[in-house]
Amino acid sequence: MRKRGHKDAQSHIERMLGAIPRHCLLITVIDGHPATLSWLGGVQGHRTVSLGVEHFGQTGTVQDLYHHYGINAEAIVAAASELSVGRKISHIL
């Protein structure tokens, strides 16, 4: 642990994200407020786009609500396609 003098100690998330180049974009998705996972970009300095639910009180099926809030598979693929460099993603497998 760093606070106990182990300067080279790393947390689990530092080890996981350390393997991802910093130029890569992180897209976080949560069935909750998007700020909940926004801290992940600060671990290694990745640009982060956080998707989630910013307004509460809607009712419907899970599929309908995920579509409404933009956290369904199609919305995630669209965000990745729009925000990343390179060939656009044309469909979901």
Backbone as XML, in Angstrom:
<?xml version="1.0"?>
<chain id="A" units="angstrom">
  <residue number="1" name="MET">
    <atom name="N" x="0.829" y="-1.170" z="0.000"/>
    <atom name="CA" x="0.000" y="0.000" z="0.000"/>
    <atom name="C" x="0.884" y="1.247" z="0.000"/>
  </residue>
  <residue number="2" name="ARG">
    <atom name="N" x="0.559" y="2.200" z="-0.874"/>
    <atom name="CA" x="1.363" y="3.418" z="-0.967"/>
    <atom name="C" x="1.373" y="4.195" z="0.329"/>
  </residue>
  <residue number="3" name="LYS">
    <atom name="N" x="0.248" y="4.270" z="1.021"/>
    <atom name="CA" x="0.217" y="5.075" z="2.243"/>
    <atom name="C" x="1.065" y="4.459" z="3.347"/>
  </residue>
  <residue number="4" name="ARG">
    <atom name="N" x="1.487" y="3.219" z="3.186"/>
    <atom name="CA" x="2.366" y="2.575" z="4.159"/>
    <atom name="C" x="3.810" y="2.539" z="3.688"/>
  </residue>
  <residue number="5" name="GLY">
    <atom name="N" x="4.112" y="3.336" z="2.651"/>
    <atom name="CA" x="5.491" y="3.460" z="2.207"/>
    <atom name="C" x="5.884" y="2.609" z="1.022"/>
  </residue>
  <residue number="6" name="HIS">
    <atom name="N" x="4.977" y="1.846" z="0.472"/>
    <atom name="CA" x="5.270" y="1.037" z="-0.714"/>
    <atom name="C" x="4.991" y="1.881" z="-1.956"/>
  </residue>
  <residue number="7" name="LYS">
    <atom name="N" x="6.008" y="2.595" z="-2.416"/>
    <atom name="CA" x="5.838" y="3.568" z="-3.494"/>
    <atom name="C" x="5.415" y="2.943" z="-4.817"/>
  </residue>
  <residue number="8" name="ASP">
    <atom name="N" x="5.739" y="1.695" z="-5.044"/>
    <atom name="CA" x="5.397" y="1.032" z="-6.305"/>
    <atom name="C" x="4.070" y="0.280" z="-6.245"/>
  </residue>
  <residue number="9" name="ALA">
    <atom name="N" x="3.375" y="0.341" z="-5.141"/>
    <atom name="CA" x="2.104" y="-0.371" z="-5.000"/>
    <atom name="C" x="1.081" y="0.190" z="-5.984"/>
  </residue>
  <residue number="10" name="GLN">
    <atom name="N" x="0.258" y="-0.694" z="-6.536"/>
    <atom name="CA" x="-0.804" y="-0.288" z="-7.455"/>
    <atom name="C" x="-2.109" y="-0.940" z="-7.048"/>
  </residue>
  <residue number="11" name="SER">
    <atom name="N" x="-3.178" y="-0.207" z="-7.255"/>
    <atom name="CA" x="-4.499" y="-0.773" z="-6.998"/>
    <atom name="C" x="-4.879" y="-1.676" z="-8.171"/>
  </residue>
  <residue number="12" name="HIS">
    <atom name="N" x="-5.926" y="-2.451" z="-7.964"/>
    <atom name="CA" x="-6.397" y="-3.350" z="-9.010"/>
    <atom name="C" x="-6.783" y="-2.574" z="-10.268"/>
  </residue>
  <residue number="13" name="ILE">
    <atom name="N" x="-7.481" y="-1.448" z="-10.107"/>
    <atom name="CA" x="-7.911" y="-0.667" z="-11.267"/>
    <atom name="C" x="-6.718" y="-0.035" z="-11.978"/>
  </residue>
  <residue number="14" name="GLU">
    <atom name="N" x="-5.665" y="0.336" z="-11.247"/>
    <atom name="CA" x="-4.458" y="0.869" z="-11.892"/>
    <atom name="C" x="-3.802" y="-0.197" z="-12.757"/>
  </residue>
  <residue number="15" name="ARG">
    <atom name="N" x="-3.769" y="-1.426" z="-12.267"/>
    <atom name="CA" x="-3.190" y="-2.519" z="-13.060"/>
    <atom name="C" x="-4.040" y="-2.804" z="-14.304"/>
  </residue>
  <residue number="16" name="MET">
    <atom name="N" x="-5.359" y="-2.801" z="-14.136"/>
    <atom name="CA" x="-6.241" y="-3.077" z="-15.277"/>
    <atom name="C" x="-6.139" y="-1.992" z="-16.349"/>
  </residue>
  <residue number="17" name="LEU">
    <atom name="N" x="-6.257" y="-0.738" z="-15.947"/>
    <atom name="CA" x="-6.240" y="0.349" z="-16.921"/>
    <atom name="C" x="-4.835" y="0.685" z="-17.402"/>
  </residue>
  <residue number="18" name="GLY">
    <atom name="N" x="-3.817" y="0.278" z="-16.653"/>
    <atom name="CA" x="-2.439" y="0.516" z="-17.064"/>
    <atom name="C" x="-2.071" y="-0.204" z="-18.349"/>
  </residue>
  <residue number="19" name="ALA">
    <atom name="N" x="-2.791" y="-1.263" z="-18.668"/>
    <atom name="CA" x="-2.534" y="-2.030" z="-19.887"/>
    <atom name="C" x="-3.187" y="-1.403" z="-21.115"/>
  </residue>
  <residue number="20" name="ILE">
    <atom name="N" x="-4.033" y="-0.389" z="-20.904"/>
    <atom name="CA" x="-4.737" y="0.264" z="-22.009"/>
    <atom name="C" x="-4.012" y="1.562" z="-22.350"/>
  </residue>
  <residue number="21" name="PRO">
    <atom name="N" x="-3.587" y="1.729" z="-23.602"/>
    <atom name="CA" x="-2.895" y="2.974" z="-23.974"/>
    <atom name="C" x="-3.730" y="4.205" z="-23.652"/>
  </residue>
  <residue number="22" name="ARG">
    <atom name="N" x="-3.064" y="5.288" z="-23.285"/>
    <atom name="CA" x="-3.775" y="6.500" z="-22.855"/>
    <atom name="C" x="-4.573" y="7.160" z="-23.968"/>
  </residue>
  <residue number="23" name="HIS">
    <atom name="N" x="-4.231" y="6.892" z="-25.221"/>
    <atom name="CA" x="-4.999" y="7.499" z="-26.309"/>
    <atom name="C" x="-6.359" y="6.821" z="-26.500"/>
  </residue>
  <residue number="24" name="CYS">
    <atom name="N" x="-6.580" y="5.711" z="-25.836"/>
    <atom name="CA" x="-7.861" y="5.001" z="-25.941"/>
    <atom name="C" x="-8.942" y="5.730" z="-25.155"/>
  </residue>
  <residue number="25" name="LEU">
    <atom name="N" x="-10.136" y="5.683" z="-25.672"/>
    <atom name="CA" x="-11.299" y="6.303" z="-25.055"/>
    <atom name="C" x="-11.995" y="5.274" z="-24.176"/>
  </residue>
  <residue number="26" name="LEU">
    <atom name="N" x="-12.357" y="5.668" z="-22.959"/>
    <atom name="CA" x="-13.153" y="4.805" z="-22.099"/>
    <atom name="C" x="-14.603" y="5.256" z="-22.191"/>
  </residue>
  <residue number="27" name="ILE">
    <atom name="N" x="-15.499" y="4.307" z="-22.406"/>
    <atom name="CA" x="-16.927" y="4.592" z="-22.359"/>
    <atom name="C" x="-17.486" y="3.784" z="-21.207"/>
  </residue>
  <residue number="28" name="THR">
    <atom name="N" x="-17.987" y="4.489" z="-20.199"/>
    <atom name="CA" x="-18.576" y="3.798" z="-19.055"/>
    <atom name="C" x="-20.090" y="3.837" z="-19.177"/>
  </residue>
  <residue number="29" name="VAL">
    <atom name="N" x="-20.729" y="2.776" z="-18.732"/>
    <atom name="CA" x="-22.182" y="2.669" z="-18.802"/>
    <atom name="C" x="-22.673" y="2.133" z="-17.469"/>
  </residue>
  <residue number="30" name="ILE">
    <atom name="N" x="-23.664" y="2.823" z="-16.905"/>
    <atom name="CA" x="-24.208" y="2.384" z="-15.623"/>
    <atom name="C" x="-25.707" y="2.666" z="-15.588"/>
  </residue>
  <residue number="31" name="ASP">
    <atom name="N" x="-26.432" y="1.789" z="-14.944"/>
    <atom name="CA" x="-27.858" y="1.981" z="-14.714"/>
    <atom name="C" x="-27.989" y="2.834" z="-13.446"/>
  </residue>
  <residue number="32" name="GLY">
    <atom name="N" x="-27.476" y="4.038" z="-13.532"/>
    <atom name="CA" x="-27.415" y="4.987" z="-12.436"/>
    <atom name="C" x="-26.810" y="6.268" z="-12.980"/>
  </residue>
  <residue number="33" name="HIS">
    <atom name="N" x="-26.454" y="7.184" z="-12.120"/>
    <atom name="CA" x="-25.913" y="8.463" z="-12.590"/>
    <atom name="C" x="-24.550" y="8.256" z="-13.236"/>
  </residue>
  <residue number="34" name="PRO">
    <atom name="N" x="-24.301" y="8.861" z="-14.414"/>
    <atom name="CA" x="-23.040" y="8.651" z="-15.124"/>
    <atom name="C" x="-21.800" y="9.116" z="-14.357"/>
  </residue>
  <residue number="35" name="ALA">
    <atom name="N" x="-21.962" y="10.065" z="-13.450"/>
    <atom name="CA" x="-20.810" y="10.534" z="-12.680"/>
    <atom name="C" x="-20.245" y="9.451" z="-11.765"/>
  </residue>
  <residue number="36" name="THR">
    <atom name="N" x="-21.036" y="8.434" z="-11.499"/>
    <atom name="CA" x="-20.606" y="7.351" z="-10.615"/>
    <atom name="C" x="-19.320" y="6.694" z="-11.112"/>
  </residue>
  <residue number="37" name="LEU">
    <atom name="N" x="-19.177" y="6.543" z="-12.424"/>
    <atom name="CA" x="-17.988" y="5.887" z="-12.989"/>
    <atom name="C" x="-17.034" y="6.854" z="-13.681"/>
  </residue>
  <residue number="38" name="SER">
    <atom name="N" x="-17.325" y="8.129" z="-13.655"/>
    <atom name="CA" x="-16.492" y="9.096" z="-14.378"/>
    <atom name="C" x="-15.069" y="9.179" z="-13.835"/>
  </residue>
  <residue number="39" name="TRP">
    <atom name="N" x="-14.861" y="8.787" z="-12.594"/>
    <atom name="CA" x="-13.529" y="8.833" z="-11.978"/>
    <atom name="C" x="-12.537" y="7.890" z="-12.669"/>
  </residue>
  <residue number="40" name="LEU">
    <atom name="N" x="-13.035" y="6.900" z="-13.384"/>
    <atom name="CA" x="-12.141" y="5.925" z="-14.012"/>
    <atom name="C" x="-11.154" y="6.573" z="-14.981"/>
  </residue>
  <residue number="41" name="GLY">
    <atom name="N" x="-11.564" y="7.651" z="-15.644"/>
    <atom name="CA" x="-10.658" y="8.343" z="-16.562"/>
    <atom name="C" x="-9.468" y="8.964" z="-15.857"/>
  </residue>
  <residue number="42" name="GLY">
    <atom name="N" x="-9.626" y="9.312" z="-14.595"/>
    <atom name="CA" x="-8.543" y="9.926" z="-13.843"/>
    <atom name="C" x="-7.484" y="8.953" z="-13.356"/>
  </residue>
  <residue number="43" name="VAL">
    <atom name="N" x="-7.748" y="7.676" z="-13.433"/>
    <atom name="CA" x="-6.792" y="6.687" z="-12.929"/>
    <atom name="C" x="-5.501" y="6.719" z="-13.739"/>
  </residue>
  <residue number="44" name="GLN">
    <atom name="N" x="-5.614" y="6.695" z="-15.057"/>
    <atom name="CA" x="-4.427" y="6.695" z="-15.923"/>
    <atom name="C" x="-4.461" y="7.830" z="-16.943"/>
  </residue>
  <residue number="45" name="GLY">
    <atom name="N" x="-5.427" y="8.734" z="-16.838"/>
    <atom name="CA" x="-5.496" y="9.886" z="-17.741"/>
    <atom name="C" x="-6.218" y="9.626" z="-19.050"/>
  </residue>
  <residue number="46" name="HIS">
    <atom name="N" x="-7.108" y="8.647" z="-19.074"/>
    <atom name="CA" x="-7.876" y="8.365" z="-20.287"/>
    <atom name="C" x="-9.026" y="9.365" z="-20.438"/>
  </residue>
  <residue number="47" name="ARG">
    <atom name="N" x="-9.319" y="9.721" z="-21.687"/>
    <atom name="CA" x="-10.523" y="10.491" z="-21.971"/>
    <atom name="C" x="-11.707" y="9.563" z="-21.721"/>
  </residue>
  <residue number="48" name="THR">
    <atom name="N" x="-12.721" y="10.058" z="-21.046"/>
    <atom name="CA" x="-13.836" y="9.211" z="-20.634"/>
    <atom name="C" x="-15.168" y="9.835" z="-21.020"/>
  </residue>
  <residue number="49" name="VAL">
    <atom name="N" x="-16.041" y="9.003" z="-21.546"/>
    <atom name="CA" x="-17.423" y="9.386" z="-21.809"/>
    <atom name="C" x="-18.275" y="8.502" z="-20.918"/>
  </residue>
  <residue number="50" name="SER">
    <atom name="N" x="-19.076" y="9.120" z="-20.088"/>
    <atom name="CA" x="-19.889" y="8.372" z="-19.128"/>
    <atom name="C" x="-21.357" y="8.427" z="-19.530"/>
  </residue>
  <residue number="51" name="LEU">
    <atom name="N" x="-21.939" y="7.257" z="-19.751"/>
    <atom name="CA" x="-23.353" y="7.150" z="-20.088"/>
    <atom name="C" x="-24.112" y="6.653" z="-18.871"/>
  </residue>
  <residue number="52" name="GLY">
    <atom name="N" x="-25.294" y="7.169" z="-18.671"/>
    <atom name="CA" x="-26.087" y="6.730" z="-17.529"/>
    <atom name="C" x="-27.405" y="7.476" z="-17.451"/>
  </residue>
  <residue number="53" name="VAL">
    <atom name="N" x="-28.032" y="7.384" z="-16.320"/>
    <atom name="CA" x="-29.361" y="7.927" z="-16.089"/>
    <atom name="C" x="-29.227" y="9.235" z="-15.303"/>
  </residue>
  <residue number="54" name="GLU">
    <atom name="N" x="-29.604" y="10.337" z="-15.929"/>
    <atom name="CA" x="-29.502" y="11.633" z="-15.263"/>
    <atom name="C" x="-30.824" y="12.134" z="-14.700"/>
  </residue>
  <residue number="55" name="HIS">
    <atom name="N" x="-31.931" y="11.574" z="-15.143"/>
    <atom name="CA" x="-33.254" y="11.969" z="-14.659"/>
    <atom name="C" x="-33.997" y="10.712" z="-14.256"/>
  </residue>
  <residue number="56" name="PHE">
    <atom name="N" x="-34.664" y="10.779" z="-13.142"/>
    <atom name="CA" x="-35.336" y="9.599" z="-12.620"/>
    <atom name="C" x="-36.850" y="9.806" z="-12.603"/>
  </residue>
  <residue number="57" name="GLY">
    <atom name="N" x="-37.593" y="8.706" z="-12.544"/>
    <atom name="CA" x="-39.039" y="8.773" z="-12.428"/>
    <atom name="C" x="-39.782" y="8.153" z="-13.587"/>
  </residue>
  <residue number="58" name="GLN">
    <atom name="N" x="-39.069" y="7.751" z="-14.638"/>
    <atom name="CA" x="-39.721" y="7.117" z="-15.778"/>
    <atom name="C" x="-40.120" y="5.694" z="-15.431"/>
  </residue>
  <residue number="59" name="THR">
    <atom name="N" x="-41.149" y="5.196" z="-16.091"/>
    <atom name="CA" x="-41.549" y="3.806" z="-15.911"/>
    <atom name="C" x="-41.592" y="3.124" z="-17.264"/>
  </residue>
  <residue number="60" name="GLY">
    <atom name="N" x="-41.408" y="1.825" z="-17.259"/>
    <atom name="CA" x="-41.451" y="1.042" z="-18.487"/>
    <atom name="C" x="-40.642" y="-0.220" z="-18.319"/>
  </residue>
  <residue number="61" name="THR">
    <atom name="N" x="-40.502" y="-0.954" z="-19.393"/>
    <atom name="CA" x="-39.676" y="-2.152" z="-19.350"/>
    <atom name="C" x="-38.214" y="-1.742" z="-19.288"/>
  </residue>
  <residue number="62" name="VAL">
    <atom name="N" x="-37.375" y="-2.662" z="-18.884"/>
    <atom name="CA" x="-35.941" y="-2.370" z="-18.834"/>
    <atom name="C" x="-35.448" y="-1.956" z="-20.216"/>
  </residue>
  <residue number="63" name="GLN">
    <atom name="N" x="-35.861" y="-2.674" z="-21.244"/>
    <atom name="CA" x="-35.435" y="-2.351" z="-22.611"/>
    <atom name="C" x="-35.888" y="-0.949" z="-23.014"/>
  </residue>
  <residue number="64" name="ASP">
    <atom name="N" x="-37.138" y="-0.604" z="-22.692"/>
    <atom name="CA" x="-37.637" y="0.730" z="-23.029"/>
    <atom name="C" x="-36.879" y="1.819" z="-22.283"/>
  </residue>
  <residue number="65" name="LEU">
    <atom name="N" x="-36.613" y="1.604" z="-21.009"/>
    <atom name="CA" x="-35.898" y="2.603" z="-20.215"/>
    <atom name="C" x="-34.451" y="2.751" z="-20.669"/>
  </residue>
  <residue number="66" name="TYR">
    <atom name="N" x="-33.788" y="1.643" z="-20.961"/>
    <atom name="CA" x="-32.410" y="1.734" z="-21.449"/>
    <atom name="C" x="-32.359" y="2.495" z="-22.771"/>
  </residue>
  <residue number="67" name="HIS">
    <atom name="N" x="-33.340" y="2.266" z="-23.630"/>
    <atom name="CA" x="-33.412" y="3.008" z="-24.888"/>
    <atom name="C" x="-33.642" y="4.498" z="-24.600"/>
  </residue>
  <residue number="68" name="HIS">
    <atom name="N" x="-34.583" y="4.794" z="-23.733"/>
    <atom name="CA" x="-34.912" y="6.182" z="-23.388"/>
    <atom name="C" x="-33.688" y="6.931" z="-22.857"/>
  </residue>
  <residue number="69" name="TYR">
    <atom name="N" x="-32.910" y="6.282" z="-22.005"/>
    <atom name="CA" x="-31.749" y="6.933" z="-21.383"/>
    <atom name="C" x="-30.462" y="6.786" z="-22.184"/>
  </residue>
  <residue number="70" name="GLY">
    <atom name="N" x="-30.511" y="6.091" z="-23.312"/>
    <atom name="CA" x="-29.324" y="5.962" z="-24.158"/>
    <atom name="C" x="-28.256" y="5.063" z="-23.579"/>
  </residue>
  <residue number="71" name="ILE">
    <atom name="N" x="-28.683" y="3.996" z="-22.882"/>
    <atom name="CA" x="-27.702" y="3.058" z="-22.332"/>
    <atom name="C" x="-27.966" y="1.638" z="-22.835"/>
  </residue>
  <residue number="72" name="ASN">
    <atom name="N" x="-28.707" y="1.515" z="-23.943"/>
    <atom name="CA" x="-28.894" y="0.206" z="-24.550"/>
    <atom name="C" x="-27.734" y="-0.086" z="-25.505"/>
  </residue>
  <residue number="73" name="ALA">
    <atom name="N" x="-27.691" y="-1.278" z="-26.030"/>
    <atom name="CA" x="-26.564" y="-1.689" z="-26.876"/>
    <atom name="C" x="-26.382" y="-0.768" z="-28.077"/>
  </residue>
  <residue number="74" name="GLU">
    <atom name="N" x="-27.469" y="-0.397" z="-28.727"/>
    <atom name="CA" x="-27.371" y="0.467" z="-29.908"/>
    <atom name="C" x="-26.776" y="1.827" z="-29.555"/>
  </residue>
  <residue number="75" name="ALA">
    <atom name="N" x="-27.176" y="2.388" z="-28.426"/>
    <atom name="CA" x="-26.661" y="3.695" z="-28.013"/>
    <atom name="C" x="-25.182" y="3.620" z="-27.643"/>
  </residue>
  <residue number="76" name="ILE">
    <atom name="N" x="-24.784" y="2.530" z="-27.032"/>
    <atom name="CA" x="-23.371" y="2.361" z="-26.662"/>
    <atom name="C" x="-22.518" y="2.247" z="-27.920"/>
  </residue>
  <residue number="77" name="VAL">
    <atom name="N" x="-22.980" y="1.456" z="-28.877"/>
    <atom name="CA" x="-22.249" y="1.314" z="-30.143"/>
    <atom name="C" x="-22.198" y="2.650" z="-30.875"/>
  </residue>
  <residue number="78" name="ALA">
    <atom name="N" x="-23.305" y="3.387" z="-30.878"/>
    <atom name="CA" x="-23.322" y="4.695" z="-31.535"/>
    <atom name="C" x="-22.337" y="5.650" z="-30.875"/>
  </residue>
  <residue number="79" name="ALA">
    <atom name="N" x="-22.281" y="5.660" z="-29.550"/>
    <atom name="CA" x="-21.332" y="6.529" z="-28.837"/>
    <atom name="C" x="-19.902" y="6.152" z="-29.186"/>
  </residue>
  <residue number="80" name="ALA">
    <atom name="N" x="-19.618" y="4.864" z="-29.206"/>
    <atom name="CA" x="-18.258" y="4.407" z="-29.540"/>
    <atom name="C" x="-17.906" y="4.784" z="-30.968"/>
  </residue>
  <residue number="81" name="SER">
    <atom name="N" x="-18.847" y="4.620" z="-31.875"/>
    <atom name="CA" x="-18.606" y="4.929" z="-33.281"/>
    <atom name="C" x="-18.406" y="6.420" z="-33.510"/>
  </residue>
  <residue number="82" name="GLU">
    <atom name="N" x="-19.207" y="7.247" z="-32.837"/>
    <atom name="CA" x="-19.118" y="8.696" z="-33.014"/>
    <atom name="C" x="-17.888" y="9.303" z="-32.366"/>
  </residue>
  <residue number="83" name="LEU">
    <atom name="N" x="-17.442" y="8.719" z="-31.265"/>
    <atom name="CA" x="-16.380" y="9.338" z="-30.478"/>
    <atom name="C" x="-14.987" y="8.798" z="-30.763"/>
  </residue>
  <residue number="84" name="SER">
    <atom name="N" x="-14.904" y="7.704" z="-31.491"/>
    <atom name="CA" x="-13.592" y="7.124" z="-31.748"/>
    <atom name="C" x="-13.164" y="7.383" z="-33.180"/>
  </residue>
  <residue number="85" name="VAL">
    <atom name="N" x="-11.883" y="7.349" z="-33.382"/>
    <atom name="CA" x="-11.300" y="7.570" z="-34.698"/>
    <atom name="C" x="-11.294" y="6.238" z="-35.441"/>
  </residue>
  <residue number="86" name="GLY">
    <atom name="N" x="-11.474" y="6.293" z="-36.722"/>
    <atom name="CA" x="-11.391" y="5.070" z="-37.508"/>
    <atom name="C" x="-12.711" y="4.689" z="-38.133"/>
  </residue>
  <residue number="87" name="ARG">
    <atom name="N" x="-12.767" y="3.463" z="-38.573"/>
    <atom name="CA" x="-13.937" y="2.960" z="-39.274"/>
    <atom name="C" x="-15.150" y="2.944" z="-38.351"/>
  </residue>
  <residue number="88" name="LYS">
    <atom name="N" x="-16.279" y="3.378" z="-38.870"/>
    <atom name="CA" x="-17.507" y="3.412" z="-38.099"/>
    <atom name="C" x="-18.069" y="1.990" z="-37.935"/>
  </residue>
  <residue number="89" name="ILE">
    <atom name="N" x="-18.714" y="1.762" z="-36.825"/>
    <atom name="CA" x="-19.333" y="0.473" z="-36.547"/>
    <atom name="C" x="-20.698" y="0.473" z="-37.219"/>
  </residue>
  <residue number="90" name="SER">
    <atom name="N" x="-20.939" y="-0.499" z="-38.087"/>
    <atom name="CA" x="-22.183" y="-0.486" z="-38.860"/>
    <atom name="C" x="-23.289" y="-1.334" z="-38.266"/>
  </residue>
  <residue number="91" name="HIS">
    <atom name="N" x="-22.951" y="-2.269" z="-37.380"/>
    <atom name="CA" x="-23.978" y="-3.132" z="-36.802"/>
    <atom name="C" x="-23.483" y="-3.757" z="-35.511"/>
  </residue>
  <residue number="92" name="ILE">
    <atom name="N" x="-24.423" y="-4.294" z="-34.783"/>
    <atom name="CA" x="-24.111" y="-4.993" z="-33.527"/>
    <atom name="C" x="-24.159" y="-6.481" z="-33.799"/>
  </residue>
  <residue number="93" name="LEU">
    <atom name="N" x="-23.149" y="-7.192" z="-33.342"/>
    <atom name="CA" x="-23.130" y="-8.643" z="-33.526"/>
    <atom name="C" x="-24.070" y="-9.328" z="-32.587"/>
  </residue>
</chain>
